[in-house]
Amino acid sequence: MATGSWFAGNPTRPEAARFTLSAATALSMFYLEGIMLTSDDDPGDNGTKKEPEKRKNRENLRERQLQKQKKDLKNWTIKIILITFVLSISMSFFSNALLSDTGMVIAAITVLFFVSLGILFDIIGIAVATANETSFHSMRSRKVSGAAEALRLIRNAEKVSNFCNDVVGDICGIVSGSAVATIVLHITQQFSLDEDSIFAVFLGMGVTAVIAGLTVGGKAVGKGFAMNNSQSILFAVGRVMHFFNRLLKHKE
């Protein structure tokens, strides 16, 4: 029997120990690998199995969101058409009734009023589109009056901007045009001029150009002001809305 061996012809103790350790390690790794392959908690296999389902859920969610956006856009389009139609008729009737038998001073005041109104709503529309709602969250948590209304405006910025910039702006332009025609008519009658004369034509063009310049220039200045002070403007509008909401609730 050889020294350092268990029995003759068998490997030495260190070699046997290494062999046993290698075999145990191999069996352990094989066992762990089997667990990983058959476990339900395997992230790779589980993710692979659930990936088509997750993708399908995301596609369904995106589809529902698109359908909701299309429905909201359709409803808003119909609503804004009706609002524009009613407001246009009302403002046209108001301008014709007010300016038909008025003097040139009233007509000029009417022009300036509607030009200013168009500029004001243009400022509001731009302020809503550029404002950040972060500061209004803390204000609403402190129950500051006007913060909740400002947040509603920001969350409906597209519709609010459409109403303020397009609807109100176009209606103010229509009424201003009617007032300009009245001003020109008064000037021609005051100086006993023929309405079809060259002077009357150039007078009408000149007054129209002045009003257009005031409108465009005012909106240009207002845009810069609205973008630089959007939070303050929106907060002021929110407070005004809050006041009228409380007034209406109090009357009810």
KOLVEXMAR-595843 format. One record per residue (C-alpha): residue number from 1; residue in one letter; x, y, z. Coordinates in Angstrom, 3 decimals. Example, Ala and Ser with C-alpha at 12.3 -4.5 7.8 and 13.67 -1.06 7.14 Angstrom:
<nodes>
NODE resi resn       c1       c2       c3
NODE    1    A   12.300   -4.500    7.800
NODE    2    S   13.670   -1.060    7.140
</nodes>
This chain:
<nodes>
NODE resi resn       c1       c2       c3
NODE    1    M    0.000    0.000    0.000
NODE    2    A    1.485    3.342   -1.051
NODE    3    T    2.098    6.101    1.501
NODE    4    G   -0.448    8.966    1.499
NODE    5    S   -3.089    6.841   -0.232
NODE    6    W   -6.293    5.263    1.006
NODE    7    F   -5.454    1.909   -0.579
NODE    8    A   -3.209    0.605   -3.305
NODE    9    G   -4.034    1.691   -6.825
NODE   10    N   -6.392    4.509   -5.707
NODE   11    P   -5.717    8.265   -6.070
NODE   12    T   -4.103   10.162   -3.251
NODE   13    R   -6.222   12.052   -0.701
NODE   14    P   -5.628   15.537   -2.224
NODE   15    E   -6.583   14.344   -5.695
NODE   16    A   -9.714   12.671   -4.360
NODE   17    A  -10.656   15.793   -2.468
NODE   18    R  -10.261   17.933   -5.576
NODE   19    F  -12.321   15.485   -7.602
NODE   20    T  -15.073   15.402   -4.993
NODE   21    L  -15.145   19.211   -4.766
NODE   22    S  -15.313   19.570   -8.562
NODE   23    A  -18.130   17.067   -8.798
NODE   24    A  -20.088   18.763   -6.035
NODE   25    T  -19.602   22.157   -7.631
NODE   26    A  -20.750   20.865  -11.012
NODE   27    L  -23.830   19.220   -9.505
NODE   28    S  -24.679   22.399   -7.562
NODE   29    M  -24.379   24.588  -10.646
NODE   30    F  -26.477   22.146  -12.657
NODE   31    Y  -29.118   22.135   -9.914
NODE   32    L  -29.191   25.941   -9.731
NODE   33    E  -29.424   26.212  -13.491
NODE   34    G  -32.362   23.805  -13.463
NODE   35    I  -34.102   25.938  -10.871
NODE   36    M  -33.550   29.074  -12.939
NODE   37    L  -34.893   27.419  -16.071
NODE   38    T  -38.033   26.083  -14.391
NODE   39    S  -38.753   28.874  -11.884
NODE   40    D  -41.716   31.165  -12.466
NODE   41    D  -39.658   34.088  -11.155
NODE   42    D  -37.187   33.963  -14.036
NODE   43    P  -37.127   37.540  -15.378
NODE   44    G  -35.816   36.603  -18.782
NODE   45    D  -38.256   33.856  -19.585
NODE   46    N  -41.131   35.562  -17.827
NODE   47    G  -40.388   38.838  -19.616
NODE   48    T  -40.208   36.991  -22.931
NODE   49    K  -43.562   35.353  -22.316
NODE   50    K  -45.243   38.533  -21.116
NODE   51    E  -43.656   40.913  -23.643
NODE   52    P  -46.289   40.333  -26.388
NODE   53    E  -49.045   40.833  -23.804
NODE   54    K  -47.439   44.043  -22.529
NODE   55    R  -46.998   45.314  -26.066
NODE   56    K  -50.621   44.532  -26.821
NODE   57    N  -51.755   46.377  -23.676
NODE   58    R  -49.676   49.426  -24.624
NODE   59    E  -51.136   49.408  -28.110
NODE   60    N  -54.674   49.130  -26.732
NODE   61    L  -54.029   51.995  -24.314
NODE   62    R  -52.601   54.146  -27.106
NODE   63    E  -55.585   53.282  -29.285
NODE   64    R  -58.049   54.298  -26.557
NODE   65    Q  -56.178   57.546  -25.980
NODE   66    L  -56.249   58.355  -29.688
NODE   67    Q  -59.953   57.578  -29.885
NODE   68    K  -60.622   59.803  -26.860
NODE   69    Q  -58.574   62.642  -28.372
NODE   70    K  -60.450   62.350  -31.668
NODE   71    K  -63.788   62.381  -29.857
NODE   72    D  -62.800   65.395  -27.755
NODE   73    L  -61.551   67.235  -30.844
NODE   74    K  -64.787   66.507  -32.709
NODE   75    N  -66.932   67.683  -29.793
NODE   76    W  -64.831   70.812  -29.317
NODE   77    T  -64.964   71.625  -33.046
NODE   78    I  -68.756   71.416  -33.064
NODE   79    K  -68.993   73.425  -29.850
NODE   80    I  -66.635   76.197  -31.003
NODE   81    I  -68.461   76.514  -34.328
NODE   82    L  -71.762   77.030  -32.501
NODE   83    I  -70.178   79.477  -30.053
NODE   84    T  -68.603   81.458  -32.886
NODE   85    F  -71.880   81.489  -34.806
NODE   86    V  -73.887   82.778  -31.835
NODE   87    L  -71.288   85.357  -30.816
NODE   88    S  -70.872   86.621  -34.368
NODE   89    I  -74.615   87.154  -34.764
NODE   90    S  -74.847   88.821  -31.359
NODE   91    M  -71.890   91.142  -31.920
NODE   92    S  -72.986   92.012  -35.453
NODE   93    F  -76.485   92.876  -34.224
NODE   94    F  -75.022   94.872  -31.352
NODE   95    S  -72.657   96.815  -33.592
NODE   96    N  -75.328   97.548  -36.197
NODE   97    A  -77.872   98.640  -33.578
NODE   98    L  -75.347  100.749  -31.709
NODE   99    L  -73.627  102.367  -34.662
NODE  100    S  -76.556  102.920  -36.996
NODE  101    D  -77.721  106.160  -35.368
NODE  102    T  -74.630  107.210  -33.440
NODE  103    G  -72.103  109.893  -34.071
NODE  104    M  -68.505  109.576  -35.064
NODE  105    V  -67.270  109.801  -31.459
NODE  106    I  -69.295  106.766  -30.342
NODE  107    A  -68.114  104.862  -33.412
NODE  108    A  -64.479  105.711  -32.638
NODE  109    I  -64.909  104.624  -29.000
NODE  110    T  -66.485  101.373  -30.194
NODE  111    V  -63.533  100.713  -32.507
NODE  112    L  -60.998  101.349  -29.753
NODE  113    F  -62.965   99.191  -27.311
NODE  114    F  -63.088   96.143  -29.586
NODE  115    V  -59.474   96.574  -30.697
NODE  116    S  -58.450   96.646  -27.015
NODE  117    L  -60.680   93.648  -26.289
NODE  118    G  -59.048   91.642  -29.082
NODE  119    I  -55.568   92.523  -27.805
NODE  120    L  -56.547   91.615  -24.224
NODE  121    F  -57.862   88.177  -25.178
NODE  122    D  -54.830   87.592  -27.378
NODE  123    I  -52.625   88.251  -24.329
NODE  124    I  -54.700   85.811  -22.258
NODE  125    G  -54.497   83.115  -24.935
NODE  126    I  -50.703   83.380  -25.180
NODE  127    A  -50.304   83.487  -21.388
NODE  128    V  -52.328   80.277  -21.045
NODE  129    A  -50.267   78.541  -23.736
NODE  130    T  -46.912   79.495  -22.156
NODE  131    A  -47.709   79.303  -18.422
NODE  132    N  -46.384   76.580  -16.123
NODE  133    E  -48.779   74.898  -13.730
NODE  134    T  -46.156   73.979  -11.097
NODE  135    S  -46.513   77.154   -9.024
NODE  136    F  -50.306   76.902   -9.073
NODE  137    H  -50.277   73.458   -7.439
NODE  138    S  -48.796   74.822   -4.220
NODE  139    M  -51.157   77.785   -4.376
NODE  140    R  -54.150   75.480   -4.724
NODE  141    S  -52.937   73.364   -1.787
NODE  142    R  -52.940   76.570    0.279
NODE  143    K  -56.461   77.279   -1.058
NODE  144    V  -55.466   80.534   -2.729
NODE  145    S  -58.446   81.909   -4.647
NODE  146    G  -57.961   81.706   -8.393
NODE  147    A  -55.341   78.928   -8.377
NODE  148    A  -57.796   76.139   -9.220
NODE  149    E  -59.264   78.183  -12.083
NODE  150    A  -55.771   78.934  -13.413
NODE  151    L  -54.934   75.218  -13.379
NODE  152    R  -58.087   74.411  -15.344
NODE  153    L  -57.120   77.009  -17.929
NODE  154    I  -53.620   75.552  -18.312
NODE  155    R  -54.910   71.992  -18.633
NODE  156    N  -57.233   73.160  -21.415
NODE  157    A  -54.661   75.495  -22.959
NODE  158    E  -55.364   74.422  -26.538
NODE  159    K  -59.087   75.156  -26.289
NODE  160    V  -58.612   78.364  -24.313
NODE  161    S  -56.048   79.673  -26.805
NODE  162    N  -58.333   78.768  -29.692
NODE  163    F  -61.229   80.660  -28.128
NODE  164    C  -59.222   83.734  -27.035
NODE  165    N  -56.967   84.133  -30.065
NODE  166    D  -59.230   82.969  -32.866
NODE  167    V  -62.878   83.315  -31.882
NODE  168    V  -62.742   86.551  -29.902
NODE  169    G  -60.074   88.017  -32.195
NODE  170    D  -62.114   87.398  -35.349
NODE  171    I  -65.328   88.722  -33.813
NODE  172    C  -63.580   91.877  -32.623
NODE  173    G  -62.223   92.317  -36.140
NODE  174    I  -65.724   92.052  -37.618
NODE  175    V  -67.183   94.595  -35.214
NODE  176    S  -64.217   96.936  -35.701
NODE  177    G  -64.747   96.766  -39.457
NODE  178    S  -68.376   97.758  -39.070
NODE  179    A  -67.391  100.662  -36.833
NODE  180    V  -64.753  101.817  -39.317
NODE  181    A  -67.372  101.882  -42.073
NODE  182    T  -69.602  103.998  -39.840
NODE  183    I  -66.747  106.434  -39.143
NODE  184    V  -66.020  106.830  -42.835
NODE  185    L  -69.711  107.365  -43.561
NODE  186    H  -69.954  110.099  -40.930
NODE  187    I  -66.871  111.869  -42.276
NODE  188    T  -68.152  111.832  -45.846
NODE  189    Q  -71.575  113.114  -44.755
NODE  190    Q  -70.060  115.817  -42.592
NODE  191    F  -68.014  117.176  -45.488
NODE  192    S  -70.800  116.545  -48.051
NODE  193    L  -68.675  114.129  -50.044
NODE  194    D  -69.821  111.519  -52.477
NODE  195    E  -69.446  108.049  -51.004
NODE  196    D  -68.023  106.812  -54.300
NODE  197    S  -65.523  109.628  -54.665
NODE  198    I  -61.794  108.992  -54.683
NODE  199    F  -61.397  110.918  -51.419
NODE  200    A  -63.963  108.721  -49.676
NODE  201    V  -62.276  105.572  -50.969
NODE  202    F  -58.832  106.681  -49.782
NODE  203    L  -60.340  107.840  -46.498
NODE  204    G  -61.807  104.410  -45.894
NODE  205    M  -58.511  102.759  -46.775
NODE  206    G  -56.630  105.095  -44.459
NODE  207    V  -58.919  104.554  -41.466
NODE  208    T  -58.852  100.797  -42.032
NODE  209    A  -55.044  100.853  -42.202
NODE  210    V  -54.830  102.816  -38.944
NODE  211    I  -57.116  100.358  -37.147
NODE  212    A  -55.208   97.384  -38.557
NODE  213    G  -51.922   98.944  -37.464
NODE  214    L  -53.230   99.511  -33.951
NODE  215    T  -54.481   95.941  -33.762
NODE  216    V  -51.325   94.279  -35.070
NODE  217    G  -49.017   96.564  -33.115
NODE  218    G  -50.976   96.066  -29.919
NODE  219    K  -50.915   92.296  -30.318
NODE  220    A  -47.183   92.346  -31.030
NODE  221    V  -46.510   94.243  -27.806
NODE  222    G  -49.002   92.069  -25.968
NODE  223    K  -47.332   88.831  -27.067
NODE  224    G  -44.019   89.801  -25.510
NODE  225    F  -45.760   90.989  -22.356
NODE  226    A  -47.782   87.761  -22.119
NODE  227    M  -44.755   85.496  -22.549
NODE  228    N  -42.742   87.355  -19.908
NODE  229    N  -45.591   87.614  -17.382
NODE  230    S  -47.666   84.518  -18.130
NODE  231    Q  -47.924   83.373  -14.494
NODE  232    S  -49.116   86.752  -13.192
NODE  233    I  -51.581   87.215  -16.063
NODE  234    L  -53.030   83.750  -15.610
NODE  235    F  -53.321   84.204  -11.857
NODE  236    A  -55.202   87.489  -12.391
NODE  237    V  -57.571   85.805  -14.858
NODE  238    G  -58.078   82.955  -12.385
NODE  239    R  -58.999   85.388   -9.632
NODE  240    V  -61.526   87.120  -11.884
NODE  241    M  -63.066   83.750  -12.783
NODE  242    H  -63.143   82.783   -9.107
NODE  243    F  -64.955   86.014   -8.261
NODE  244    F  -67.642   85.456  -10.903
NODE  245    N  -68.015   81.794   -9.898
NODE  246    R  -68.649   82.802   -6.297
NODE  247    L  -71.040   85.533   -7.446
NODE  248    L  -73.081   83.080   -9.505
NODE  249    K  -73.155   80.505   -6.702
NODE  250    H  -74.262   83.166   -4.249
NODE  251    K  -77.146   84.184   -6.508
NODE  252    E  -78.237   80.564   -6.863
</nodes>
